[in-house]
Amino acid sequence: MDSALIISYSKKTADSLTEMLAQASVYNITTVSNGGEARRMLIERDFDLYIVNAPLPDEFGESLALNIAAKEISVVILLVKAELYDEISERVEDYGGITIAKPINKPLFWNALKLAIATHKRIKTFHNENTKLIQKIEDIRIIDKAKCILISLFSLTEAEAHRYIEKKAMDMRMTRRKVAEEILKTYGN
């Protein structure tokens, strides 16, 4: 985990969290003091970890945490008063957020941080696999479109069109997708 955004109105808590994150080898740490600043930061860039120390001066922080948790590959830890823990954690955990009751003790925070790091690695792996699969599906779609053009224009069978694209890709040292894109550019719609 490389980067973190701490959203805390309390400077003392933010400094304490920054120190603990630095001990966990998270060095790119940004701190903001309210939800509005945090929402602007969400637009500007992504962080690996978000820590929301509720309540914030301009909002409680639960909706902010849910908004963050909805992002693709982010992990959020929400710090709430002990008396609100059960109610808030029930709602936030449905979206993958981690809730910790205040006051925070170091061992509990370390365990939550380790859980957040493991979760982030897992989410990142799934995100990368998903991106690769989407790319493969797009490649197949483009190649199939090119094959359909070859079949209709040159009366080739599907196997012959497939072989034509593969052979041209090998001969020209290009990917099959690039060859298919050239076919679409030349003969396509």
N, C-alpha and C positions, 0 to 999 in steps of 0.2 A: 504494500500500500504506500503510495507516494505522496498524496496530498490530502489535506483535511480542511474543512471549513467549520470553525467553531462559532456558533451563534449564541451569545450570552450577554445579557445586560450587566451582569456582575463581572467586573474586571478581575477580581480575585479568583473567581471560578475559572474564567478564561485562561488566566496565567497558569493555574494549577493543571488544567486540562492540556495546555500547550506543553508543559513540562513532562507530563505523563506520555503524551504522544511522541515527543522527542526521544524519550527513553525507549519507545517501541519502534524507533527508526523511521518515524514519519517527520520529515523535515520541512516540507512545503506546507506550512500551516498559515491559514488566513483567519483573522478574527473580525467579526462584525458584532454590533451591539443591538441590532433590532431586526425584525422580520422584513421590513422594507429593503434594507441594505442586502439582506440575504437573498431576497427574490431577485434583486438586480444582479447579484453575483451568479445566480443560477442561469441567467440569460447570457452572461459574459463567458462563463467557463464551467467546466465540470470538475468535480472533486471526487476522490475515491471514497471519502468518509465525510459525513456531516454529523455534527453534534449540536443538538438544540437544547439549551438550558432554559426550560420553561419556568415561569412565564416571562415573556418578552415585554418591553414597554408598549409596543403597538399592537400586539396580539398575544394569544396564549402560547402558540407554537405548535399545537397539534396539527392544524391544517397545513402549516408549513412542512412539518415532518411527513405528512401524508403525500404532499406534493413532491417532496424530494424522493420518497420511497417509490413513487410511480415512475421515476426516471429509470432508464434501462439498466445501467450498471452501477448504481450507487447504493451505499449502505448508510442508514441513519440510526443514530442513537439519540433517544429523547430522554432527558432528565426531568423528572416531575416530583412534586412533593409526595411523600409516602402515602398520605390519605387519598390522593388521586390515582395512585399507581394502578390498582386493579381496573378501574373504569377506563383509564386512558390506554393502558397496555392492551386491553381486549380489542380496542379499535385499531390501534397502530400495528399490532402484530399480525393482523389479517393481511396487511400490505408489506410485511417483511421488515418492519421497523423493530428495533430493539429498545425496550423501555427499562430505565433504571430509576429506582426510588431514591430520593434525596433524604437525608444527607448521604453523600457517596463515600464509600470506603474504598481504599485502593485495591484490595484483592478482588472485590466485586467488579470494579471498573476494568481491571486487567482481564478478568474472565470475559466480560462483555466485549472488550476490545479484541481479544483473540477470536471470539466468535464472529465479530464483524469482519476481521481480516480473512478468516476462513470463508465466510459467506461471500465476501467480495471476490476472492479468487475463484470460487465456484461459479458465481454469476458471470464473471469475465470469461471463463472458459466456455460456458453455454452461449454467451453472446458471440464469441469468436466462431464457435461451431455453427451457430445460426447464420452468421454473416457468410460463411463459406458455403453453406447449403443454399442460401438465397442466390449466391453468385453462380453455383452449379445449375440451379433451376433456370436462371436467366440465360446461361450458356446453352443449355439444352433447348430452350425455347427459340433462340436465335438460329441455332444449327438446324432445328427442325423446320423452321421457316425457310431457310436456304435450301434444304432438301426438297421441300414442296415446290419451290421455284424450279429446281433442276428437274424434278419429275414432270412438272407440267410443260416446261419449255423444251426439254430434250428427250422426253418419253423414256426416262430412266426408271428403273425399279427403285424402291426405297433402299435396298442393299447397294445398288450401283451408285446412287447419290451419296450414300454414307461413305462408301469406298472412295469416291471422287474427292470428297472433302478431306478425308483422312490422308489420302495420297498427296494432295496438293499441300496440306499442312506440313507433311514430312518433307516434301521436296523444297518448299519455300522456307522451311524452318520457322513456321508460324504456328500459333495455336489454331485449333479447329474453329474457335469462335471468330478469330480474325479473318480466316478464310470465308466463313459464313457471312461475316459483315461485308466483305468485299463482293461476294455474290449478290447480297441484298442491294448493295450500292449500284452494282453494274446492271443487274436484271430486275431488281425489286421494285416495289411500288413506292 
